[in-house]
Amino acid sequence: MAETVRMPQLGESVTEGTIGQWLKKAGDTVEKYESLLEVLTDKVNAEVPSPVAGTVSKILVEEGTTVTIGTPICEIAVEGEDAPSDTTEASLPPAVAAPDARTAATASSTQPAALDNVHRGRYSPAVRRLAQETGIDPQEVQGSGAGGRVTRNDILAAAEHHPEKSEVLTGTSEGSSSPTIQETAPSAPVTISGAVAVVEDVDTLVPVTNVRKVIAERMMRSKQTVPHAWLMVEADVTGLVALRERLKDEFKAREGVSLTYVPFMLRAVVEALRAVPIINAQWNRDSIVMKKRINIGMAAATDRGLIVPVIKDADQKNIVGLAKASQDLVQRARMGRLTMDDLTGGTFTVDNTGAVGTVLTYPIINAPEVAIVTMESIVKRPVVVGDMIAIRSMVNICLSFDHRVVDGAEAGQFVGAVKKHLESLTTQTSIY
Amino acid sequence: MAVMTYLEAIRETLRQELRRDDRMIIYGEDVGVRGGVFRVTEGLQAEFGEDRVIDSPLAEAAIVGTAIGAAINGLRPVPEIEFADFIFPAINQIVQEAARIRYRSNGDFGVPLVIRAPFGGGVHGALYHSQSVEALFAHVPGLKVVIPGTPYDAKGLLASAIQDEDPVLYFEHKAAYRSLKGEVPDERYLIPIGKADVKRQGNDLSIITYGLMVSYAQRAAETLEKEGISVEILDLRSIRPLDVEAILETAKKTGKVLVVHEDNLTGGIGGEVSALIAEHALFYLDAPIMRLAGPDVPAMPYSPPLEHAFMVTPDKIAEASRKLAKF
């Protein structure tokens, strides 16, 4: 028999989702709860677990296609009828011989519930208390409740299956570590649960939005798995400031967008990436992927949190093209109009932290990229120029890099190239 | 032990108590010659005489007011309000007087009074013969409110109410009168007021309810059992005072609570039960407390489809339970 998988509801007000990537192809076998595909909704990628174990028999919706919630997106052929009785799922016994229409409808709706993961990571007071008492980490338990929620009974069943675990861990005050070894990864990352917040009566609790969850997950993964190294150079951008000052009014009138420092920075980064290609790479465990395309992600603050739209083939654009592309992306990001294509495929990230007014930041790498660069505030400072003190417009360029892939020498070369490019700009530089 | 209807259990208890205690009197509209509109008091006037089973004027305030006076002066009046819907003219007597006399007199005077009143809908009684009024009285300190859900409880609770030294409201569901049957011992026995009863043991969720809804919940639980959902049913029996201990015990046991009553949702007993659980058993809850109750519309409609829509039914209880079990 074939199980139809439908587009899940991945958020309260979400009405449609885009197929980001099929992680399984037709003919692939899939375990229950194994990730089946990535869905993009409301600018968030979420992995959708398979509701059943079986073989993917038919993919109904291609990657990149947007469909409404509930639309069938693939079919999974389920082998045999040997129900996994070891799971804690509250499966309906076949005793319901002739269910009436309503019962049947209710019964059938228990299956796609696993797809709707709104409750993942949210635990009832009973679950939290039992988790503490038994030492079971609810994150390791497959939820049988609505929306994949881990129920009280799931924890109790898990505690029964791992009595030794509850014994070992009850005594320790440390959070439980995750021994989940489902992947064949040589060393699964150790998850250490964070410190527990102290909530007092006067405090308010703000629910974590989907965007926030994605940010949290990615930042933590990057910080925990990527050995970050950091350095900074300062660049004299007096020429750039003068150039922009000369061009900005005319540029705005002719091109319809404001001329900021961002496209110049992007241009300098593109030049530097060409000069030091190891910065435009990705870590792939036993190999390093040298990316051919230069797609630059731009960190953008929105009401819903940080997102990073990507300028594709930034090396093929001049200052005007970069100015238009970057402003278009930022504007659409703030309006929530980005497509999946806008958000994927980055090979390097630029963060215009100067917009926030900082002069020094330590950015987190947008893994699997291997470096991220910031452009800090441009400030006038007294500096020594040819044994004289002069007032110059100075900017700091900060780089975080993945020390597995990039060493200090290459990182220095890269920021040196950015600096050199920025300092070479004068009022006479052509922007076309 | 005889099998009796809910109505017969009440009648036989009244008879037994009238025989046992000659201070007890019954009065109300049509309770004497006619034996009550539902025949609850049938035959009692013939056995105990016009002085103890008295037909009263159609004046509820007077029925309760004189009963309070009789009670203070040593009798055990058990007046009947013909329909709970008509109790409103007597509210001043019940709330302002009966409930407060013990407090007001610093304990010198009590009002050993039992007001019986048929309540509830689902019997095509329409606007003025279908209401559930228990929550209004459950709000008042100084009153006790009991609502039996089985013939057995009907007898034991009524005997306790009559024996009680303070005013007790005893509400009887009209639809339960002849539809509920069960074994009732012949001998006198007391069911303590303020004690709930686990009518069914279960593990997946608890239904906390009272009155007619107990039997509806039992029917729902039987359906759900076939679907693999194990339901515990707690019959409150007394809604003032509530059996806090029993409520918390079942909530802690299953972690999922559905409170069911026919009375309107807002301000109903379900709110009080939910608050108790939220206050005292939060860390045992595995799901939000759920309430299933009559809708907040002014009255039970006469139109059969609308009446059905208003009523809490075994199907609706089963549906809500499934939702909660699945959570």
Chai-1 contact restraints between the chains, C-beta under 6 A:
chainA,res_idxA,chainB,res_idxB,connection_type,confidence,min_distance_angstrom,max_distance_angstrom,comment,restraint_id
A,L92,B,E227,contact,1.0,0.0,6.0,A-B,restraint_1
A,L92,B,G228,contact,1.0,0.0,6.0,A-B,restraint_2
A,P93,B,G228,contact,1.0,0.0,6.0,A-B,restraint_3
A,A95,B,K226,contact,1.0,0.0,6.0,A-B,restraint_4
A,V96,B,E227,contact,1.0,0.0,6.0,A-B,restraint_5
A,T106,B,R322,contact,1.0,0.0,6.0,A-B,restraint_6
A,S124,B,L285,contact,1.0,0.0,6.0,A-B,restraint_7
A,S124,B,D286,contact,1.0,0.0,6.0,A-B,restraint_8
A,P125,B,L282,contact,1.0,0.0,6.0,A-B,restraint_9
A,P125,B,F283,contact,1.0,0.0,6.0,A-B,restraint_10
A,P125,B,L285,contact,1.0,0.0,6.0,A-B,restraint_11
A,A126,B,G255,contact,1.0,0.0,6.0,A-B,restraint_12
A,A126,B,Y284,contact,1.0,0.0,6.0,A-B,restraint_13
A,A126,B,L285,contact,1.0,0.0,6.0,A-B,restraint_14
A,A126,B,D286,contact,1.0,0.0,6.0,A-B,restraint_15
A,R129,B,F283,contact,1.0,0.0,6.0,A-B,restraint_16
A,G145,B,F327,contact,1.0,0.0,6.0,A-B,restraint_17
A,A146,B,K326,contact,1.0,0.0,6.0,A-B,restraint_18
A,A146,B,F327,contact,1.0,0.0,6.0,A-B,restraint_19
A,T151,B,D286,contact,1.0,0.0,6.0,A-B,restraint_20
A,R152,B,G255,contact,1.0,0.0,6.0,A-B,restraint_21
A,R152,B,D286,contact,1.0,0.0,6.0,A-B,restraint_22
